[in-house]
């Protein structure tokens, strides 16, 4: 039975659902236990960028890159991945997070992901990014870790 509580997936963890890499099996098992997961429109841009970078690095062929992105878009369309917009409130929330966690090393776009996660009511963040995981814990979020 799928769990209903909303979890926010950042791109570092979500990519493991679509690409065979360290932690992919764990991400697959976790996602199969969820009824849906939250992402943002930012995730779409980051996924496109990540796949293009992997192609340029020779890790993915052009055809495979296209198939992976099409599968990702289909998951968004079918609402397996619940997309939330980036808006002024999200940006302002990210600025507040960066002010609060000013010594964390948190990157701009990761602060934006955390802001959106909080806006969606997600109390859990799935990530493979250590700095983002630490920041989420400081914000009193639960973290599902898929990194090394």
N, C-alpha and C positions, 0 to 999 in steps of 0.2 A: 504494500500500500504506500502511495506517495505521500510525503510530508507536505503540509500546506504552508507552514511558516515561510515567509519570504526571505530569501538569501540574495545578496547582491554579489555578482561575479565580476571581478575586474578582468581585464583582457589577459593579463599574465596567466591566470588560472583557466579562463575560458578557452584559450588557444589550445590547451591540452586536450580538450574535447574533440577538436578537429584535426590535430596533428599528433603523430606518434612521437612522444618525447617523455622524458622523466616525469612520472606522476600521472600519465594519461589514464592508466587503469583505475587509479584512485578517483580521478575526476569523473570518469565514466560511471563508476559505481555510485558515487555521490549524486550525480545528476539524475541517474535512474531512480533514485529514492525521492526525488523532488517532483512536485506537481508543476512547478514553474520556477524560474529564477529571474531576478531583475538585472537589467543592464541599462545602459544609457545610449543616447544617440552618439555620444563620444566613443563608445565601444565599437560602433560600426566603422568609424574613421580609423581607430587604432587597429582593428582587425585587418582592414584593407592595407594599412601601412605595414603591419607585421608580415602579412603574406607576401607583399611586394619585396620587402627586405629579404625574406627567406629565398625568394626566387633569385634576386640579385646575388645572393651568397651561394647559389647553386644547390641549395637544400631542396627546393621545389622546382619542378618544371612548370612552364607556363600553363599547360593544360590542367595539371594537378592544382595549381594555385586557383584557377578559375572554378574548378569543381568544389574546392573547399569553401570558397567565398559564396558560391551559389547555395551550398548546403547550409551555411551560416545564415544567409538571407532567408532561406526557406524556414529555418527554425524561428526567426523573428516574425516572419509572415504568419506562421501557424500559431504564434504566441506561446511557443515553448520557452522562448526568451522574451520577457516582457520589457519592452523598450520605454524608457522614460526620457523626456526632453531635457536638454540643457537650456536653462533660461536665466534671466537676471538673478532670480532668487538663488539658483545653484551657484552662480559665480560669486555672489555676495557671501554665501555660506562657505565657499572654498576660501575666500579671503579671511573670514573669521577663523576657520580651522588653521590656516597658515599663521595667523596672529597668535592663536592659542598655543600652537605647537611649533613656535618659531625656531627652536633648536633641533628639531627632529630630522631635518634633511629631506622632508617631504617635498616631492615635486609638484608643480602647479597642477598638472592634469590628474595626478593621484589625489590631490586635495579636492578637485572637482568631482572625482568619482566618489569620494567619501561624503561630500556634501549631498550628492544625489542619492546615495545609499540611505543617508539619514532622512532625506525628504520622502523617500518611498516607504519609510517605516521599517526598513530592513534593519534588524538588530544583529545580523550576521554578515560578515564579509568573507568571501572566498578569494584567496589571492596566492600568488607565488612570489610576491614582492615583499622582502623582509621589512623595509622601511615603512611600506604601506600597512603591513600587518601590525607593526609596533604602534603606528599612529592610530589605527583602528582600536587597538586595546586601550590606548590613552583616552580615546573617546568613549570608552566603556562598551565597545562592540565585541561580540564574540568573533573569533577568527577561525576559519577553516583553512589550514595551511597545506598548500600543494607544492611547496618549494623544497629545495635541498637543505 
